[in-house]
Amino acid sequence: MNPANLPFDSEAMLQGLRVWVECESPTWDAAAVDRMLDIAARDMAIMGASIERIAGRQGFGGCVRARFPHPKAGEPGILIAGHFDTVHPIGTLQNGLPFRREGNKCFGPGIYDMKGGSYLALEAIRQLARAAFTTPLPITVLFTPDEEVGTPSTRDIIEAEAARNKYVLVPEPGRANNGVVTGRYAIARFNLEATGRASHAGANLSAGRSAIREMARQIIAIDGMTSDDCTFSVGIVHGGQWVNCVATTCTGEALSMAKRQGDLDRGVERMLALNSTSNDVMFKVTRGVTRPVWEPDAATMALYEKARGLAKAMGKELPHASAAGGSDANFTGAMGIPTLDGLGVRGADPHTHNEHIEVDSLAERGRLMAGLLATLE
């Protein structure tokens, strides 16, 4: 079976993808994410998959796991892992990022990260089924609700499902150079809390101790810790309640990223060492979710070479690289399971109001995914 001969149609795929994109699904809106999972579950049920819904926890939406019919059902096969949560709040379609087409670009919240990739993965399965082609290995699809905040509620499900399979394919956004991802940097998140002493900001300012001031001082120190080996940034800050009161509380969230696990471990130690109490002000750092470094091993590189050969046969180069920015491939790759990431659409500007895909990459990357599903054994 030659995947290049399968009748992928980017225009038709875009119409199906539009339904997904116009179902806004920000991470912290569990009901919205569940609505998106409902759509995908229905699509996969129509394709013949056995659908299992897994209830959410920790305030997040649930998961959907789909197993497609296969003579070797129950044996280790291929796991396609994706997420349906996005960073864009409800209303983004009407205010800032409407679904629209401009030439070969199509815009919309989550279209690039990562609904486009998830959609093309299902289209690849659909095309193989229509061609009456039985893949060498059974296929499982797992869609989750919380990747954009570090996968705090579903890491255990992802790792358990990955352990039951031989390969993991992750259709996160493709690289601008048509590349794929064979490794991911390590990432740690931190919760920050400053506690001061209240006073009237006008009548008795000197009696107070500002938590906001302490947070500002610590933010400068955290940013100053960034090096070539490990980066640090504070991305969220909330503080104070009344402008005429010295703020007693201020909270924030920080993120650290490193190419090597040892560098991240040292970065974590530096962050936790910021815990302190001085001049009636307390500053506390607690560790949040962490993604382990994923460094490609021989098995992952063999999987990449398989993909590279398929792309070459279709007239495309397929470079690879380790990438900043985490994904659920951090977990499966770190487990030693052959994993290939960045198999989704090409595009640009994820997490912004300019997020878009290159429409023609829907069919191109769909054929690559189909080729992998048809040849991995």
C-alpha positions as CSV (number, residue, x, y, z in Angstrom):
1,M,0.0,0.0,0.0
2,N,1.4,3.3,-1.0
3,P,0.2,6.1,1.3
4,A,0.9,8.7,-1.5
5,N,-2.0,7.2,-3.4
6,L,-4.5,7.6,-0.7
7,P,-7.1,10.4,-1.6
8,F,-6.3,12.9,1.2
9,D,-8.0,16.2,0.4
10,S,-6.8,19.2,2.5
11,E,-9.9,21.2,1.6
12,A,-12.3,18.5,2.8
13,M,-10.2,18.0,5.9
14,L,-10.4,21.7,6.6
15,Q,-14.1,21.6,6.7
16,G,-14.1,18.7,9.2
17,L,-11.4,20.5,11.3
18,R,-13.5,23.7,11.4
19,V,-16.1,21.9,13.5
20,W,-13.4,21.1,16.0
21,V,-11.9,24.6,16.0
22,E,-15.2,26.3,16.5
23,C,-15.8,24.2,19.6
24,E,-13.7,26.3,21.9
25,S,-12.0,24.3,24.6
26,P,-9.8,26.2,27.1
27,T,-8.1,24.0,29.7
28,W,-9.8,25.5,32.7
29,D,-13.3,25.1,31.3
30,A,-13.9,21.4,31.9
31,A,-17.4,21.5,30.3
32,A,-16.0,23.1,27.2
33,V,-13.2,20.5,26.9
34,D,-15.7,17.7,27.4
35,R,-17.8,19.1,24.6
36,M,-14.8,18.9,22.3
37,L,-14.2,15.3,23.5
38,D,-17.8,14.5,22.7
39,I,-17.3,15.6,19.1
40,A,-14.1,13.5,18.7
41,A,-15.7,10.5,20.4
42,R,-18.6,10.6,18.0
43,D,-16.3,10.9,14.9
44,M,-14.3,7.9,16.1
45,A,-17.4,5.9,16.9
46,I,-18.6,6.4,13.3
47,M,-15.2,5.2,12.2
48,G,-15.8,2.0,14.1
49,A,-13.7,2.5,17.2
50,S,-14.7,1.2,20.6
51,I,-15.0,4.4,22.8
52,E,-14.2,4.7,26.5
53,R,-14.8,7.9,28.4
54,I,-12.7,8.5,31.5
55,A,-14.0,11.0,34.0
56,G,-11.9,14.1,34.7
57,R,-10.4,15.0,38.1
58,Q,-8.8,18.0,39.7
59,G,-11.2,20.3,38.0
60,F,-10.2,19.3,34.5
61,G,-12.2,17.6,31.7
62,G,-12.1,13.9,31.0
63,C,-10.3,11.7,28.5
64,V,-11.5,9.7,25.5
65,R,-9.8,6.5,24.6
66,A,-10.6,4.8,21.3
67,R,-9.5,1.4,20.2
68,F,-9.9,0.6,16.5
69,P,-10.9,-2.9,15.2
70,H,-7.9,-5.1,14.5
71,P,-7.1,-8.9,14.4
72,K,-4.5,-8.4,17.0
73,A,-6.7,-6.3,19.3
74,G,-5.3,-6.3,22.9
75,E,-1.7,-6.8,21.8
76,P,0.9,-4.0,21.9
77,G,0.5,-1.6,19.0
78,I,0.5,2.1,18.2
79,L,-0.7,4.8,20.6
80,I,-1.6,8.2,19.1
81,A,-1.6,10.7,21.9
82,G,-3.1,14.2,21.7
83,H,-4.8,16.9,23.8
84,F,-7.9,19.0,23.2
85,D,-7.4,21.8,25.7
86,T,-6.2,25.1,24.4
87,V,-4.9,28.3,25.9
88,H,-7.6,30.5,24.3
89,P,-10.6,31.5,26.5
90,I,-14.2,31.1,25.4
91,G,-15.1,34.0,23.2
92,T,-11.8,34.1,21.3
93,L,-13.6,33.2,18.1
94,Q,-15.7,36.3,18.4
95,N,-12.9,38.5,19.8
96,G,-9.5,38.3,18.3
97,L,-9.1,35.0,16.4
98,P,-12.1,34.0,14.2
99,F,-11.9,31.0,12.0
100,R,-10.9,32.4,8.7
101,R,-9.0,31.4,5.5
102,E,-6.4,33.6,3.9
103,G,-4.8,31.8,0.9
104,N,-2.9,28.8,2.2
105,K,-3.3,29.9,5.8
106,C,-6.2,29.2,8.1
107,F,-6.6,30.8,11.5
108,G,-8.5,29.8,14.6
109,P,-8.0,29.1,18.4
110,G,-6.2,25.8,18.8
111,I,-6.1,25.0,15.1
112,Y,-2.3,24.6,15.2
113,D,-1.8,23.5,18.8
114,M,-3.1,20.9,18.4
115,K,-6.5,20.3,16.8
116,G,-5.1,20.2,13.3
117,G,-2.7,17.4,14.1
118,S,-5.3,15.4,16.0
119,Y,-7.7,15.7,13.1
120,L,-5.2,14.6,10.5
121,A,-4.3,11.6,12.6
122,L,-7.9,10.4,12.5
123,E,-8.1,11.1,8.8
124,A,-5.1,8.9,8.3
125,I,-6.9,6.0,10.1
126,R,-10.1,6.8,8.1
127,Q,-8.2,6.7,4.8
128,L,-6.6,3.3,5.6
129,A,-9.9,1.9,6.6
130,R,-11.6,3.1,3.4
131,A,-8.8,1.4,1.4
132,A,-9.5,-1.8,3.3
133,F,-6.0,-1.9,4.6
134,T,-5.3,-3.7,7.8
135,T,-2.3,-2.1,9.6
136,P,0.3,-4.5,11.0
137,L,-0.4,-3.3,14.6
138,P,-3.6,-2.3,16.4
139,I,-4.2,1.5,16.9
140,T,-5.3,3.2,20.1
141,V,-6.1,7.0,20.2
142,L,-6.0,8.8,23.6
143,F,-7.2,12.5,23.8
144,T,-6.6,14.3,27.1
145,P,-7.7,17.6,28.6
146,D,-4.8,19.3,30.4
147,E,-1.6,19.3,28.4
148,E,-1.4,23.1,28.3
149,V,-0.9,23.3,32.1
150,G,1.6,20.4,32.3
151,T,-0.8,17.4,32.3
152,P,-1.3,17.3,36.1
153,S,-4.4,15.1,36.0
154,T,-3.7,12.6,33.1
155,R,0.1,11.8,33.2
156,D,-0.7,8.5,34.8
157,I,-3.2,7.5,32.2
158,I,-0.8,8.5,29.3
159,E,2.1,6.5,30.8
160,A,-0.1,3.5,31.5
161,E,-1.5,3.5,28.0
162,A,2.0,4.0,26.5
163,A,3.4,1.1,28.4
164,R,0.8,-1.2,26.7
165,N,2.1,-0.2,23.2
166,K,5.2,-0.5,21.0
167,Y,5.2,3.0,19.6
168,V,3.8,6.4,20.5
169,L,3.0,9.0,17.8
170,V,2.2,12.6,18.9
171,P,0.7,14.9,16.3
172,E,1.7,18.1,18.1
173,P,2.5,21.0,15.7
174,G,5.1,20.3,13.0
175,R,8.2,22.4,12.7
176,A,8.5,25.3,10.3
177,N,11.1,23.4,8.2
178,N,8.7,20.4,7.9
179,G,10.6,18.8,10.7
180,V,9.5,16.5,13.5
181,V,10.5,16.3,17.1
182,T,12.7,13.6,18.5
183,G,13.4,15.0,22.0
184,R,12.0,17.6,24.4
185,Y,13.6,19.8,27.1
186,A,12.8,19.2,30.7
187,I,10.3,21.6,32.3
188,A,9.4,22.5,35.9
189,R,6.6,24.8,37.1
190,F,6.5,26.6,40.4
191,N,3.9,28.3,42.6
192,L,5.1,31.5,44.2
193,E,3.5,33.1,47.3
194,A,4.5,36.3,49.1
195,T,2.8,37.3,52.4
196,G,3.3,40.7,54.0
197,R,1.6,42.8,56.7
198,A,-1.5,45.0,56.1
199,S,-1.8,48.7,56.8
200,H,-3.7,51.7,55.4
201,A,-1.7,52.8,52.3
202,G,-2.5,56.4,52.9
203,A,-2.7,57.0,56.6
204,N,-0.1,54.4,57.8
205,L,2.0,53.3,54.9
206,S,5.2,52.6,56.8
207,A,3.5,50.2,59.1
208,G,2.8,47.8,56.3
209,R,4.9,45.3,54.5
210,S,3.9,44.9,50.8
211,A,3.7,41.4,49.4
212,I,3.6,42.9,45.9
213,R,6.9,44.6,46.5
214,E,8.5,41.3,47.7
215,M,7.1,39.5,44.7
216,A,8.5,42.2,42.4
217,R,11.9,41.8,44.0
218,Q,11.9,38.1,43.6
219,I,10.7,38.2,40.0
220,I,13.8,40.2,39.1
221,A,16.0,37.7,41.0
222,I,14.3,34.8,39.2
223,D,14.7,36.3,35.8
224,G,18.3,36.9,36.6
225,M,18.9,33.2,37.2
226,T,18.5,32.5,33.5
227,S,21.5,31.0,31.7
228,D,22.3,29.1,28.5
229,D,21.7,25.9,30.4
230,C,18.5,26.7,32.2
231,T,15.8,29.4,31.7
232,F,13.5,30.9,34.3
233,S,10.5,33.1,33.8
234,V,7.5,34.3,35.8
235,G,4.3,34.3,33.7
236,I,1.5,34.9,36.1
237,V,1.1,37.3,39.1
238,H,-1.9,38.2,41.2
239,G,-1.7,40.6,44.2
240,G,-3.6,42.9,46.4
241,Q,-7.3,43.7,46.8
242,W,-7.6,47.4,47.5
243,V,-5.4,50.2,46.2
244,N,-5.6,51.9,49.6
245,C,-4.3,48.9,51.5
246,V,-0.8,47.6,51.6
247,A,-1.0,44.2,49.9
248,T,-0.7,41.2,52.3
249,T,-0.7,38.5,49.6
250,C,0.7,38.1,46.2
251,T,0.9,34.9,44.2
252,G,2.5,33.9,41.0
253,E,3.6,31.0,38.8
254,A,7.0,30.5,37.3
255,L,8.5,28.1,34.7
256,S,12.0,26.7,34.2
257,M,13.3,24.9,31.2
258,A,16.5,23.0,30.5
259,K,18.0,20.8,27.8
260,R,19.4,18.4,30.3
261,Q,17.7,16.9,33.4
262,G,20.7,17.7,35.6
263,D,20.5,21.3,34.7
264,L,16.8,21.4,35.5
265,D,17.4,19.6,38.8
266,R,19.9,22.3,39.8
267,G,17.4,24.9,38.7
268,V,14.8,23.4,40.9
269,E,17.2,23.6,43.9
270,R,17.8,27.3,43.2
271,M,14.2,28.1,43.0
272,L,13.4,26.3,46.3
273,A,16.3,28.1,47.9
274,L,14.4,31.3,47.5
275,N,12.1,30.4,50.4
276,S,12.7,33.0,53.0
277,T,11.2,35.3,55.7
278,S,12.7,38.7,56.4
279,N,11.4,42.0,57.7
280,D,7.9,40.5,58.4
281,V,7.6,39.3,54.8
282,M,7.5,35.6,53.8
283,F,8.3,34.3,50.4
284,K,7.4,30.7,49.6
285,V,8.2,28.6,46.5
286,T,6.5,25.2,46.0
287,R,7.2,22.9,43.1
288,G,4.4,22.2,40.6
289,V,4.2,19.7,37.7
290,T,7.4,18.7,36.0
291,R,8.1,17.2,32.6
292,P,11.2,15.0,32.5
293,V,13.8,15.6,29.7
294,W,13.3,13.3,26.7
295,E,16.5,12.5,24.9
296,P,16.2,10.3,21.8
297,D,17.5,6.8,22.1
298,A,18.3,4.3,19.3
299,A,14.7,3.1,19.2
300,T,13.3,6.6,18.8
301,M,15.8,7.4,16.1
302,A,14.9,4.1,14.3
303,L,11.3,5.3,14.4
304,Y,12.4,8.7,13.0
305,E,14.3,7.0,10.2
306,K,11.2,5.1,9.2
307,A,9.3,8.4,9.0
308,R,12.1,10.1,7.1
309,G,12.1,7.3,4.5
310,L,8.4,7.6,4.1
311,A,8.6,11.4,3.6
312,K,11.5,11.0,1.1
313,A,9.4,8.6,-0.9
314,M,6.7,11.4,-1.0
315,G,9.3,13.9,-2.2
316,K,9.7,15.7,1.2
317,E,12.6,16.2,3.5
318,L,11.9,15.5,7.2
319,P,14.6,17.0,9.5
320,H,14.4,16.3,13.2
321,A,15.5,18.1,16.4
322,S,14.9,18.3,20.1
323,A,12.6,21.1,21.0
324,A,11.8,23.5,23.7
325,G,8.2,23.6,25.0
326,G,6.9,20.5,26.6
327,S,4.5,17.9,25.3
328,D,3.2,14.6,26.5
329,A,6.0,13.0,24.5
330,N,8.2,14.0,27.4
331,F,6.6,11.3,29.5
332,T,6.5,8.5,26.9
333,G,9.9,9.2,25.5
334,A,11.5,9.3,29.0
335,M,9.9,5.9,29.6
336,G,12.1,4.5,26.8
337,I,9.1,3.9,24.4
338,P,9.9,4.8,20.8
339,T,8.2,8.1,20.4
340,L,7.9,10.5,17.5
341,D,6.5,14.0,18.1
342,G,5.7,17.0,16.0
343,L,3.8,15.0,13.4
344,G,1.0,17.5,13.2
345,V,0.4,20.3,10.7
346,R,2.8,23.1,9.8
347,G,1.9,26.6,10.8
348,A,3.0,29.3,13.2
349,D,2.3,31.5,16.2
350,P,0.6,29.0,18.6
351,H,-1.0,30.6,21.7
352,T,-1.5,33.9,20.0
353,H,-4.2,35.7,18.0
354,N,-2.2,34.9,14.9
355,E,-2.3,31.1,15.4
356,H,-2.7,29.5,12.0
357,I,-1.9,26.4,9.9
358,E,-0.7,25.9,6.4
359,V,-3.8,24.2,4.8
360,D,-1.8,22.0,2.3
361,S,0.1,20.4,5.2
362,L,-3.2,18.7,6.3
363,A,-3.0,16.2,3.5
364,E,0.8,16.0,3.4
365,R,1.1,15.2,7.1
366,G,-1.9,13.0,6.9
367,R,-0.1,10.8,4.3
368,L,2.9,10.7,6.5
369,M,0.9,9.5,9.5
370,A,-0.9,7.0,7.3
371,G,2.4,5.7,6.1
372,L,3.6,5.2,9.6
373,L,0.5,3.4,10.7
374,A,0.7,1.2,7.6
375,T,4.3,0.1,8.0
376,L,5.2,0.0,11.7
377,E,5.4,-3.5,13.0
